[in-house]
Amino acid sequence: MEGNLIQDIAPEDLPPLSISAEKVCYLIIKTREFEAKDEETETDPGSNPSDDRMVSILEEHGDDPVEQELTSFIDGLSEDEQVDLVALTWLGRGDGSIQDWSDLRQQAADAHNDRTAAYLLGIPLLPDYLEEALAVFGRSCEEFELAHL
């Protein structure tokens, strides 16, 4: 991924993004919440959650509200925003460089379907890839995080 950080492109020559950095940052923060969850340890707890020290909120459940929120958010994006999100993921994962952006984006557009949220949420390290890709575009979530935390 280090190759992505070394760029010979001036900021004004970077390709435009259809998705705002704020939306990507929101997704990074929420996805980190989702990834922090652990496997479910007790499928049918019979006790009061406060008696169990609220451990269940840190476990994955089929009706996980964070997953539902992420899915709704991604599904609510325009097709162009979803395509950019997938291309950013691939860029951050090292599948290409900023010079390959138009090819990455075209591949993402060709692969686009109605399962973008499920695809993205199934990628381990998704928030790291998105953060890496934003850095390639000279963007950061630091200001967004300060304003929203």
VEXDREN-2710 file (C-alpha; in Angstrom, 1 decimal):
% VEXDREN-2710
k/r/px/py/pz
1/MET/0.0/0.0/0.0
2/GLU/2.9/2.3/0.4
3/GLY/3.0/2.8/-3.4
4/ASN/-0.3/4.6/-3.1
5/LEU/1.1/7.3/-0.7
6/ILE/3.9/8.3/-3.1
7/GLN/2.2/10.5/-5.7
8/ASP/3.4/12.8/-8.4
9/ILE/-0.1/14.3/-8.8
10/ALA/-0.9/17.9/-7.7
11/PRO/-4.0/18.2/-5.6
12/GLU/-5.8/20.1/-8.4
13/ASP/-5.0/17.2/-10.8
14/LEU/-6.6/14.5/-8.6
15/PRO/-9.7/12.9/-10.1
16/PRO/-13.0/14.1/-8.7
17/LEU/-15.0/11.9/-6.3
18/SER/-18.8/11.4/-6.5
19/ILE/-18.9/10.7/-2.8
20/SER/-17.9/13.3/-0.2
21/ALA/-15.1/12.7/2.2
22/GLU/-17.6/13.3/5.1
23/LYS/-19.7/10.3/3.9
24/VAL/-16.6/8.1/3.6
25/CYS/-15.5/9.2/7.1
26/TYR/-18.9/8.5/8.6
27/LEU/-18.7/5.0/7.0
28/ILE/-15.2/4.5/8.4
29/ILE/-16.3/5.4/11.9
30/LYS/-19.4/3.2/11.8
31/THR/-17.6/0.3/10.2
32/ARG/-15.0/0.4/13.0
33/GLU/-17.9/0.0/15.5
34/PHE/-19.3/-2.9/13.5
35/GLU/-15.8/-4.6/13.3
36/ALA/-15.3/-4.2/17.0
37/LYS/-18.0/-6.7/17.7
38/ASP/-17.2/-10.2/18.9
39/GLU/-18.9/-13.5/18.0
40/GLU/-22.1/-14.2/19.9
41/THR/-21.3/-16.3/22.9
42/GLU/-24.8/-16.9/24.3
43/THR/-27.6/-17.3/21.7
44/ASP/-30.5/-17.2/24.2
45/PRO/-29.5/-15.4/27.4
46/GLY/-32.2/-15.8/30.1
47/SER/-30.9/-13.1/32.4
48/ASN/-31.1/-9.4/32.6
49/PRO/-28.4/-7.6/30.4
50/SER/-27.3/-5.5/33.3
51/ASP/-26.6/-8.7/35.3
52/ASP/-24.3/-9.8/32.5
53/ARG/-22.4/-6.5/32.5
54/MET/-24.0/-5.6/29.1
55/VAL/-21.5/-7.9/27.3
56/SER/-24.1/-8.6/24.6
57/ILE/-23.8/-5.2/23.1
58/LEU/-20.3/-6.1/22.1
59/GLU/-21.4/-9.2/20.3
60/GLU/-22.6/-9.8/16.8
61/HIS/-26.3/-10.5/16.4
62/GLY/-28.4/-11.1/13.3
63/ASP/-30.4/-7.9/14.1
64/ASP/-27.3/-5.8/14.8
65/PRO/-28.4/-2.1/14.6
66/VAL/-24.9/-1.0/13.5
67/GLU/-25.0/-3.4/10.6
68/GLN/-28.6/-2.3/9.7
69/GLU/-27.5/1.4/9.9
70/LEU/-24.5/0.7/7.7
71/THR/-26.6/-1.2/5.2
72/SER/-29.2/1.5/5.0
73/PHE/-26.5/4.2/4.6
74/ILE/-24.8/2.4/1.8
75/ASP/-28.1/1.5/0.1
76/GLY/-29.1/5.1/0.3
77/LEU/-26.1/6.3/-1.6
78/SER/-26.4/7.1/-5.3
79/GLU/-25.0/4.5/-7.8
80/ASP/-22.0/6.8/-8.5
81/GLU/-21.3/7.2/-4.8
82/GLN/-21.5/3.4/-4.4
83/VAL/-19.1/2.9/-7.3
84/ASP/-16.7/5.4/-5.8
85/LEU/-16.9/3.6/-2.5
86/VAL/-16.0/0.3/-4.0
87/ALA/-13.2/1.9/-6.1
88/LEU/-11.8/3.6/-3.0
89/THR/-11.8/0.3/-1.2
90/TRP/-9.8/-1.3/-4.0
91/LEU/-7.5/1.7/-4.1
92/GLY/-6.8/1.5/-0.4
93/ARG/-6.3/-2.2/-0.5
94/GLY/-3.6/-1.7/-3.1
95/ASP/-5.4/-3.1/-6.2
96/GLY/-4.1/-0.1/-8.1
97/SER/-2.7/3.4/-7.7
98/ILE/-4.2/6.8/-8.1
99/GLN/-3.0/6.7/-11.7
100/ASP/-5.3/3.7/-12.2
101/TRP/-8.3/5.4/-10.7
102/SER/-10.3/5.6/-13.9
103/ASP/-9.8/1.8/-14.5
104/LEU/-10.6/1.0/-10.8
105/ARG/-13.7/3.1/-11.1
106/GLN/-14.8/1.5/-14.4
107/GLN/-14.3/-2.0/-12.9
108/ALA/-16.4/-1.0/-9.9
109/ALA/-19.1/0.4/-12.2
110/ASP/-19.1/-2.8/-14.3
111/ALA/-19.4/-4.9/-11.1
112/HIS/-22.1/-2.7/-9.5
113/ASN/-25.2/-4.5/-8.3
114/ASP/-27.8/-4.2/-5.5
115/ARG/-25.5/-6.0/-3.0
116/THR/-22.9/-3.3/-2.5
117/ALA/-23.5/-3.0/1.2
118/ALA/-23.2/-6.8/1.8
119/TYR/-20.0/-6.8/-0.4
120/LEU/-18.3/-3.9/1.5
121/LEU/-19.3/-5.1/5.0
122/GLY/-17.8/-8.5/4.2
123/ILE/-14.4/-7.0/3.5
124/PRO/-12.0/-7.3/6.5
125/LEU/-10.1/-4.1/7.2
126/LEU/-12.7/-2.0/5.2
127/PRO/-12.2/1.1/7.3
128/ASP/-8.4/0.9/7.0
129/TYR/-8.7/0.6/3.2
130/LEU/-11.1/3.6/3.0
131/GLU/-8.8/5.7/5.2
132/GLU/-5.8/4.8/3.1
133/ALA/-7.6/5.7/-0.1
134/LEU/-8.7/9.1/1.4
135/ALA/-5.1/9.8/2.2
136/VAL/-4.2/9.1/-1.4
137/PHE/-6.7/11.8/-2.3
138/GLY/-5.1/14.1/0.3
139/ARG/-8.1/13.8/2.7
140/SER/-8.4/12.8/6.3
141/CYS/-11.1/12.0/8.7
142/GLU/-9.4/13.8/11.6
143/GLU/-11.6/17.0/11.4
144/PHE/-14.7/14.9/10.8
145/GLU/-14.0/12.8/13.9
146/LEU/-13.3/15.8/16.1
147/ALA/-16.6/17.4/15.0
148/HIS/-18.7/14.2/15.6
149/LEU/-17.2/12.6/18.6
END
